[in-house]
Amino acid sequence: MRFTLKTIDILEKICLSGSVVAVLVIMLSTNVDVLLRKFSDYAIPSLYEITQEYLMVALVFLSISYVYKRGGHVRVTLFLGFIPEKLKGPLDKLLTFFVLIFFVMMTVISWNAGMEAVEFNEMSSSSLAYPLAPALFMVPIGCGITCLRIFMSFFIPESVENVE
């Protein structure tokens, strides 16, 4: 179990690094684009499309498991005070199970979308016409690691920080 958790941690760090790189690229390329537009008549071609189709996907989906591990996702706690203490534990496990099912479905559906993009050689509609499959495969990678993290949290509860 501990080996699996260490493996998930390593995969999560690699994905988080990709997410951090995506943020840096977004910031730097946007700044360069603004400066180029300000001081010359040139702009970075297809920057908006690349940011939208690659960098934002990397930013969101490659960091989703890490955010789950840290307990950083938005929680609705409006009715938490009305739930008896005896029910909070089982209810939390049930809701976590539903989240696991959701991420499993996201992983499978996004994997199929990525495979279709490879099969049909889907390209971006921008002037650079780059392939979309690598961007589409970032979704099942991030969701799949999140599935592993959630699954492990059933067996090793301390593998996920509890924020309340």
GROMACS elastic network, one bead per residue, 0.5 to 0.9 nm:
[ bonds ]
;  ai    aj funct       b0    kb
    1     4     6  0.51571   500
    1     5     6  0.62711   500
    1     6     6  0.87128   500
    1   152     6  0.82339   500
    1   155     6  0.84277   500
    1   156     6  0.83645   500
    2     6     6  0.61551   500
    2     7     6  0.85785   500
    2   156     6  0.88442   500
    3     6     6  0.50650   500
    3     7     6  0.61867   500
    3     8     6  0.86421   500
    4     7     6  0.50245   500
    4     8     6  0.61912   500
    4     9     6  0.85768   500
    4   152     6  0.84692   500
    5     8     6  0.50537   500
    5     9     6  0.61403   500
    5    10     6  0.86860   500
    5   148     6  0.88085   500
    5   149     6  0.79420   500
    5   152     6  0.72363   500
    5   156     6  0.88073   500
    5   159     6  0.77705   500
    6    10     6  0.62342   500
    6    11     6  0.86843   500
    7    10     6  0.51183   500
    7    11     6  0.62173   500
    7    12     6  0.84251   500
    8    11     6  0.51167   500
    8    12     6  0.59060   500
    8    13     6  0.85350   500
    8   145     6  0.69180   500
    8   148     6  0.71810   500
    8   149     6  0.69351   500
    9    13     6  0.61537   500
    9    14     6  0.86882   500
    9    66     6  0.86711   500
    9   149     6  0.87187   500
   10    13     6  0.51225   500
   10    14     6  0.63066   500
   10    15     6  0.87001   500
   11    14     6  0.51259   500
   11    15     6  0.62273   500
   11    16     6  0.85129   500
   11   145     6  0.74774   500
   12    15     6  0.51131   500
   12    16     6  0.59612   500
   12    17     6  0.84893   500
   12    62     6  0.79225   500
   12    63     6  0.76909   500
   12    65     6  0.66764   500
   12    66     6  0.62782   500
   12   142     6  0.84503   500
   12   145     6  0.70111   500
   12   146     6  0.86667   500
   13    17     6  0.60364   500
   13    18     6  0.86060   500
   13    63     6  0.88425   500
   13    66     6  0.78648   500
   14    17     6  0.51187   500
   14    18     6  0.64480   500
   14    19     6  0.88026   500
   14    62     6  0.86696   500
   15    18     6  0.50125   500
   15    19     6  0.62932   500
   15    20     6  0.87064   500
   15    58     6  0.84268   500
   15    61     6  0.86171   500
   15    63     6  0.64106   500
   15    65     6  0.87927   500
   15    66     6  0.86797   500
   15   141     6  0.84929   500
   15   142     6  0.73739   500
   16    20     6  0.61728   500
   16    21     6  0.85647   500
   16    59     6  0.84178   500
   16    62     6  0.58175   500
   16    63     6  0.50331   500
   16    64     6  0.85238   500
   16    65     6  0.85949   500
   16    66     6  0.70022   500
   17    20     6  0.50251   500
   17    21     6  0.61380   500
   17    22     6  0.85368   500
   17    62     6  0.83980   500
   17    63     6  0.84903   500
   18    21     6  0.50705   500
   18    22     6  0.61691   500
   18    23     6  0.87744   500
   18    58     6  0.68076   500
   18    59     6  0.76743   500
   18    62     6  0.67677   500
   18    63     6  0.83138   500
   19    23     6  0.63958   500
   19    24     6  0.87731   500
   19    55     6  0.81008   500
   19    56     6  0.87079   500
   19    57     6  0.88016   500
   19    58     6  0.53819   500
   19    60     6  0.73309   500
   19    61     6  0.80340   500
   19    62     6  0.55679   500
   19    63     6  0.59269   500
   20    23     6  0.51284   500
   20    24     6  0.63134   500
   20    25     6  0.86347   500
   20    58     6  0.88203   500
   20    59     6  0.71100   500
   20    63     6  0.84920   500
   21    24     6  0.50658   500
   21    25     6  0.60690   500
   21    26     6  0.85090   500
   21    55     6  0.88222   500
   21    58     6  0.88963   500
   21    59     6  0.84369   500
   22    25     6  0.51020   500
   22    26     6  0.60813   500
   22    27     6  0.86222   500
   22    51     6  0.87184   500
   22    54     6  0.84298   500
   22    55     6  0.51566   500
   22    56     6  0.73318   500
   22    57     6  0.89075   500
   22    58     6  0.63091   500
   22    59     6  0.58305   500
   23    26     6  0.50967   500
   23    27     6  0.62146   500
   23    28     6  0.86085   500
   23    55     6  0.73954   500
   23    56     6  0.81444   500
   23    58     6  0.87454   500
   23    59     6  0.64789   500
   24    27     6  0.51488   500
   24    28     6  0.60217   500
   24    29     6  0.83372   500
   25    28     6  0.51846   500
   25    29     6  0.57355   500
   25    30     6  0.81202   500
   25    51     6  0.88181   500
   25    55     6  0.77934   500
   26    29     6  0.54292   500
   26    30     6  0.59164   500
   26    31     6  0.84701   500
   26    51     6  0.66385   500
   26    55     6  0.69160   500
   26    56     6  0.84150   500
   27    30     6  0.53382   500
   27    31     6  0.61820   500
   27    32     6  0.86588   500
   28    31     6  0.51661   500
   28    32     6  0.61342   500
   28    33     6  0.85012   500
   29    32     6  0.50442   500
   29    33     6  0.59482   500
   29    34     6  0.85264   500
   29    44     6  0.81271   500
   29    47     6  0.77577   500
   30    33     6  0.50025   500
   30    34     6  0.61308   500
   30    35     6  0.85888   500
   30    44     6  0.89046   500
   30    47     6  0.79616   500
   31    34     6  0.51475   500
   31    35     6  0.61919   500
   31    36     6  0.85392   500
   32    35     6  0.51132   500
   32    36     6  0.60249   500
   32    37     6  0.85427   500
   32    43     6  0.86300   500
   32    44     6  0.81975   500
   33    36     6  0.50784   500
   33    37     6  0.61266   500
   33    38     6  0.85071   500
   33    42     6  0.83066   500
   33    43     6  0.55727   500
   33    44     6  0.57537   500
   33    47     6  0.81578   500
   34    37     6  0.51612   500
   34    38     6  0.60637   500
   34    39     6  0.86477   500
   34    43     6  0.78395   500
   35    39     6  0.60295   500
   35    40     6  0.80103   500
   35    43     6  0.87908   500
   36    39     6  0.54016   500
   36    40     6  0.53838   500
   36    41     6  0.71032   500
   36    42     6  0.57977   500
   36    43     6  0.58101   500
   36    44     6  0.79957   500
   37    40     6  0.54803   500
   37    41     6  0.57907   500
   37    42     6  0.57737   500
   37    43     6  0.56376   500
   37    44     6  0.88511   500
   38    41     6  0.77315   500
   38    42     6  0.88668   500
   39    42     6  0.85075   500
   40    43     6  0.82269   500
   42    45     6  0.87721   500
   43    46     6  0.88905   500
   43    47     6  0.84714   500
   44    47     6  0.57627   500
   44    48     6  0.89939   500
   45    48     6  0.83259   500
   45   126     6  0.87163   500
   45   127     6  0.75274   500
   45   128     6  0.77089   500
   46    49     6  0.52875   500
   46    50     6  0.61857   500
   46    51     6  0.85288   500
   46   126     6  0.60416   500
   46   127     6  0.65938   500
   46   128     6  0.68465   500
   47    50     6  0.51971   500
   47    51     6  0.60064   500
   47    52     6  0.84424   500
   48    51     6  0.51789   500
   48    52     6  0.60431   500
   48    53     6  0.85115   500
   49    52     6  0.50044   500
   49    53     6  0.57951   500
   49    54     6  0.80193   500
   49   124     6  0.80976   500
   49   125     6  0.85107   500
   49   126     6  0.66359   500
   50    53     6  0.52686   500
   50    54     6  0.54606   500
   50    55     6  0.66140   500
   50    56     6  0.86778   500
   50   124     6  0.89206   500
   50   126     6  0.86182   500
   50   130     6  0.89859   500
   51    54     6  0.56636   500
   51    56     6  0.58914   500
   51    57     6  0.84648   500
   52    55     6  0.62857   500
   52    56     6  0.54713   500
   52    57     6  0.72707   500
   53    56     6  0.66413   500
   53    57     6  0.64162   500
   53    58     6  0.89402   500
   53   124     6  0.84036   500
   53   132     6  0.75807   500
   53   135     6  0.66065   500
   53   136     6  0.85528   500
   54    57     6  0.53398   500
   54    58     6  0.61936   500
   54    59     6  0.86446   500
   54   132     6  0.81438   500
   54   134     6  0.81650   500
   54   135     6  0.51856   500
   54   136     6  0.83773   500
   54   138     6  0.87050   500
   55    58     6  0.50839   500
   55    59     6  0.60567   500
   55    60     6  0.87172   500
   55   135     6  0.83462   500
   56    60     6  0.61661   500
   56    61     6  0.84417   500
   57    60     6  0.53923   500
   57    61     6  0.58693   500
   57    62     6  0.77323   500
   57   135     6  0.67959   500
   57   136     6  0.81198   500
   57   138     6  0.69741   500
   57   139     6  0.71837   500
   58    61     6  0.55482   500
   58    62     6  0.52691   500
   58    63     6  0.77177   500
   58   135     6  0.75379   500
   58   138     6  0.63685   500
   58   139     6  0.79775   500
   58   142     6  0.86124   500
   59    62     6  0.60337   500
   59    63     6  0.63759   500
   59    64     6  0.86694   500
   60    63     6  0.57460   500
   60    64     6  0.62133   500
   60   139     6  0.87302   500
   60   142     6  0.85181   500
   61    64     6  0.52242   500
   61    65     6  0.79939   500
   61   138     6  0.66254   500
   61   139     6  0.55662   500
   61   140     6  0.82755   500
   61   141     6  0.78093   500
   61   143     6  0.68166   500
   62    65     6  0.73054   500
   62    66     6  0.83204   500
   62   138     6  0.68155   500
   62   139     6  0.75516   500
   62   141     6  0.72966   500
   62   143     6  0.81394   500
   62   145     6  0.88687   500
   63    66     6  0.53993   500
   63    67     6  0.62966   500
   63    68     6  0.87356   500
   63   142     6  0.70409   500
   64    67     6  0.51841   500
   64    68     6  0.62094   500
   64    69     6  0.86818   500
   64    73     6  0.87373   500
   64   142     6  0.64275   500
   64   143     6  0.73864   500
   64   145     6  0.87095   500
   64   146     6  0.68025   500
   65    69     6  0.61436   500
   65    70     6  0.86758   500
   65   142     6  0.66694   500
   65   143     6  0.73509   500
   65   144     6  0.87649   500
   65   145     6  0.62489   500
   65   147     6  0.81683   500
   65   148     6  0.88669   500
   65   149     6  0.68302   500
   65   150     6  0.85978   500
   66    69     6  0.50018   500
   66    70     6  0.62701   500
   66    71     6  0.86573   500
   66    72     6  0.86255   500
   66   146     6  0.80218   500
   66   149     6  0.88787   500
   67    70     6  0.51348   500
   67    71     6  0.61939   500
   67    72     6  0.50963   500
   67    73     6  0.64129   500
   68    71     6  0.50769   500
   68    72     6  0.60067   500
   68    73     6  0.62320   500
   68   146     6  0.74393   500
   68   149     6  0.80929   500
   68   150     6  0.82079   500
   68   160     6  0.73440   500
   68   161     6  0.83519   500
   69    72     6  0.76574   500
   69   146     6  0.86530   500
   69   149     6  0.72713   500
   69   150     6  0.84263   500
   69   159     6  0.70584   500
   69   161     6  0.59608   500
   69   162     6  0.86891   500
   70    73     6  0.83724   500
   70   160     6  0.63629   500
   70   161     6  0.51741   500
   70   162     6  0.77322   500
   70   163     6  0.80735   500
   71    74     6  0.85911   500
   71   160     6  0.69172   500
   71   161     6  0.54535   500
   71   162     6  0.59294   500
   71   163     6  0.55533   500
   71   164     6  0.87996   500
   72    75     6  0.86179   500
   72   161     6  0.89112   500
   72   163     6  0.77539   500
   75   164     6  0.88626   500
   76    79     6  0.79634   500
   76    80     6  0.82982   500
   77    80     6  0.50571   500
   77    81     6  0.78861   500
   77   164     6  0.87044   500
   78    81     6  0.74477   500
   78    82     6  0.87421   500
   79    82     6  0.54419   500
   79    83     6  0.68771   500
   80    83     6  0.55331   500
   80    84     6  0.86545   500
   80    88     6  0.82696   500
   81    84     6  0.78568   500
   83    86     6  0.83465   500
   83    87     6  0.66708   500
   83    88     6  0.65645   500
   84    87     6  0.55243   500
   84    88     6  0.65831   500
   85    88     6  0.52862   500
   85    89     6  0.75708   500
   86    89     6  0.67442   500
   86    90     6  0.78601   500
   87    90     6  0.55982   500
   87    91     6  0.58327   500
   87    92     6  0.83478   500
   88    91     6  0.51466   500
   88    92     6  0.58906   500
   88    93     6  0.85927   500
   89    92     6  0.51574   500
   89    93     6  0.63321   500
   89    94     6  0.87272   500
   90    93     6  0.50597   500
   90    94     6  0.61703   500
   90    95     6  0.86451   500
   91    94     6  0.50104   500
   91    95     6  0.61246   500
   91    96     6  0.84457   500
   92    95     6  0.51837   500
   92    96     6  0.60314   500
   92    97     6  0.85349   500
   93    96     6  0.50108   500
   93    97     6  0.61247   500
   93    98     6  0.87231   500
   93   154     6  0.77918   500
   94    97     6  0.50221   500
   94    98     6  0.63858   500
   94    99     6  0.87388   500
   95    98     6  0.50067   500
   95    99     6  0.62515   500
   95   100     6  0.86178   500
   96   100     6  0.61866   500
   96   101     6  0.86989   500
   96   150     6  0.73914   500
   96   154     6  0.86507   500
   97   101     6  0.63078   500
   97   102     6  0.86667   500
   97   150     6  0.82417   500
   97   151     6  0.83826   500
   97   154     6  0.88586   500
   98   101     6  0.50434   500
   98   102     6  0.62034   500
   98   103     6  0.87172   500
   99   103     6  0.62471   500
   99   104     6  0.85794   500
   99   147     6  0.87266   500
   99   150     6  0.81358   500
  100   103     6  0.51994   500
  100   104     6  0.61058   500
  100   105     6  0.86020   500
  100   146     6  0.82943   500
  100   147     6  0.58728   500
  100   148     6  0.88134   500
  100   150     6  0.62317   500
  100   151     6  0.70973   500
  101   104     6  0.50716   500
  101   105     6  0.62034   500
  101   106     6  0.86052   500
  101   147     6  0.83916   500
  102   105     6  0.51965   500
  102   106     6  0.62095   500
  102   107     6  0.86652   500
  103   107     6  0.60068   500
  103   108     6  0.85832   500
  103   143     6  0.58001   500
  103   144     6  0.72909   500
  103   146     6  0.72100   500
  103   147     6  0.59542   500
  104   107     6  0.50632   500
  104   108     6  0.62620   500
  104   109     6  0.85980   500
  104   143     6  0.73803   500
  104   144     6  0.70492   500
  104   146     6  0.89423   500
  104   147     6  0.62916   500
  105   108     6  0.52254   500
  105   109     6  0.60245   500
  105   110     6  0.83504   500
  106   109     6  0.52957   500
  106   110     6  0.58593   500
  106   111     6  0.82747   500
  106   139     6  0.80731   500
  106   140     6  0.70332   500
  106   143     6  0.66668   500
  106   144     6  0.84661   500
  107   110     6  0.53502   500
  107   111     6  0.59519   500
  107   112     6  0.86051   500
  107   139     6  0.71110   500
  107   141     6  0.75222   500
  107   142     6  0.82372   500
  107   143     6  0.54128   500
  107   144     6  0.56725   500
  107   147     6  0.83587   500
  108   111     6  0.51347   500
  108   112     6  0.62720   500
  108   113     6  0.87162   500
  108   140     6  0.71057   500
  108   144     6  0.87362   500
  109   112     6  0.51754   500
  109   113     6  0.62973   500
  109   114     6  0.87299   500
  109   140     6  0.81281   500
  110   114     6  0.61405   500
  110   115     6  0.85682   500
  110   136     6  0.69509   500
  110   137     6  0.71975   500
  110   138     6  0.88510   500
  110   139     6  0.61916   500
  110   140     6  0.55124   500
  110   143     6  0.89232   500
  111   114     6  0.50620   500
  111   115     6  0.61926   500
  111   116     6  0.86331   500
  111   136     6  0.77684   500
  111   137     6  0.64497   500
  111   139     6  0.77301   500
  111   140     6  0.55069   500
  111   141     6  0.85425   500
  112   115     6  0.50320   500
  112   116     6  0.61655   500
  112   117     6  0.85995   500
  113   116     6  0.51020   500
  113   117     6  0.62320   500
  113   118     6  0.87504   500
  113   133     6  0.84210   500
  113   136     6  0.69985   500
  113   137     6  0.82834   500
  114   117     6  0.50072   500
  114   118     6  0.63432   500
  114   119     6  0.86384   500
  114   132     6  0.82668   500
  114   133     6  0.53503   500
  114   134     6  0.76598   500
  114   135     6  0.82399   500
  114   136     6  0.50593   500
  114   137     6  0.54233   500
  114   138     6  0.89335   500
  114   139     6  0.87973   500
  114   140     6  0.85353   500
  115   118     6  0.50712   500
  115   119     6  0.60953   500
  115   120     6  0.86035   500
  115   133     6  0.74908   500
  115   136     6  0.87562   500
  115   137     6  0.83243   500
  116   120     6  0.59826   500
  116   121     6  0.80107   500
  116   122     6  0.81014   500
  116   133     6  0.83114   500
  117   120     6  0.53554   500
  117   121     6  0.55147   500
  117   123     6  0.81790   500
  117   131     6  0.83049   500
  117   132     6  0.67612   500
  117   133     6  0.51913   500
  117   134     6  0.89793   500
  117   136     6  0.78479   500
  118   122     6  0.66664   500
  118   131     6  0.85095   500
  118   132     6  0.82810   500
  118   133     6  0.57044   500
  118   134     6  0.88025   500
  119   122     6  0.79576   500
  120   123     6  0.89738   500
  121   131     6  0.70070   500
  121   132     6  0.81533   500
  121   133     6  0.78193   500
  122   130     6  0.86118   500
  122   131     6  0.59419   500
  122   132     6  0.58635   500
  122   133     6  0.69294   500
  123   126     6  0.85635   500
  123   129     6  0.55082   500
  123   130     6  0.54261   500
  123   132     6  0.54700   500
  123   133     6  0.81590   500
  124   127     6  0.81253   500
  124   128     6  0.75454   500
  124   130     6  0.53966   500
  124   131     6  0.60905   500
  124   132     6  0.61001   500
  125   128     6  0.79735   500
  125   129     6  0.59326   500
  125   130     6  0.83179   500
  126   129     6  0.54361   500
  126   130     6  0.78722   500
  127   130     6  0.86713   500
  129   132     6  0.89807   500
  131   134     6  0.71667   500
  131   135     6  0.83229   500
  132   135     6  0.54838   500
  132   136     6  0.63169   500
  132   137     6  0.88637   500
  133   137     6  0.61672   500
  133   138     6  0.88625   500
  134   137     6  0.51825   500
  134   138     6  0.66605   500
  135   138     6  0.54018   500
  135   139     6  0.75364   500
  136   139     6  0.58438   500
  136   140     6  0.77713   500
  137   140     6  0.56729   500
  137   141     6  0.63803   500
  137   142     6  0.88041   500
  138   141     6  0.51182   500
  138   142     6  0.61580   500
  138   143     6  0.85152   500
  139   142     6  0.53584   500
  139   143     6  0.60432   500
  139   144     6  0.82818   500
  140   144     6  0.54933   500
  140   145     6  0.82855   500
  141   144     6  0.51518   500
  141   145     6  0.62599   500
  141   146     6  0.85771   500
  142   145     6  0.53968   500
  142   146     6  0.62470   500
  142   147     6  0.87254   500
  143   147     6  0.61440   500
  143   148     6  0.87340   500
  144   148     6  0.63946   500
  144   149     6  0.86726   500
  145   148     6  0.50473   500
  145   149     6  0.61881   500
  145   150     6  0.86382   500
  146   150     6  0.60921   500
  146   151     6  0.84413   500
  147   150     6  0.51750   500
  147   151     6  0.60042   500
  147   152     6  0.85088   500
  148   151     6  0.50654   500
  148   152     6  0.60754   500
  148   153     6  0.85689   500
  149   152     6  0.52010   500
  149   153     6  0.62388   500
  149   159     6  0.79548   500
  149   160     6  0.79936   500
  150   153     6  0.50468   500
  150   154     6  0.69947   500
  150   160     6  0.82670   500
  151   154     6  0.56636   500
  151   155     6  0.74627   500
  152   155     6  0.53442   500
  152   156     6  0.58790   500
  152   157     6  0.76751   500
  152   159     6  0.73699   500
  152   160     6  0.88617   500
  153   158     6  0.72469   500
  153   159     6  0.58882   500
  153   160     6  0.62246   500
  154   157     6  0.59886   500
  155   159     6  0.88875   500
  156   159     6  0.56378   500
  156   160     6  0.81510   500
  157   160     6  0.61089   500
  157   161     6  0.82739   500
  157   162     6  0.87765   500
  158   161     6  0.64731   500
  158   162     6  0.80971   500
